[in-house]
């Protein structure tokens, strides 16, 4: 089963914006809070190649941060990435 994973911190405004955008789309997000866990932060860095939050994955696809997510939305490319997840949710 594919899922949306977001490495985040609790008070990051970009994390909050990404959460709102994805929630409006109707997908569930598995949030991994890295603000007080150095091991999870290293996992995020290793998996994404980046040192900033949020880092968002849709299935195996690394979206990047909030600006990348917003660009996908603006360009009409986010819904096709999310559609398989929404189909799984509807069918369960």
Buried (B, 14 or more C-beta within 10 A) or exposed (E): EBEBBBBBBEEBEBBBBBBEBBEEBEBEBEBBBBEEEEEBBEBBBEEBEBEBBBBBBBBEEBBBBBEBBBEBBEEEEBEEBBEEBEEEEEEE
